[in-house]
Amino acid sequence: MRTVADLLHDYQHIVEELTLVTGSGGAFEVVVDGEVLFSKKAEGRHAEPGEVLARFRERCAQGVPVYER
């Protein structure tokens, strides 16, 4: 859930929709606009802290400022 909190904290001003889907077998995938940013199954490991957020920034939010409080 840390990944969700990080994404919403930094990019709530550009995220239009976020859906959590429960699964089985410990599956964990992050998909944005049809593109897989991280897949536990494909990579064979858990995401490192901040890794998914970094991938989101790189692929989806270059040049987008972090949300200011």
Secondary structure, DSSP 4 states (H G I P E B T S, - for coil): -HHHHHHHHHHTTT---------STT--EEEETTEEEEEHHHHTSPPPTTHHHHHHHHHH-TTPPPPP-
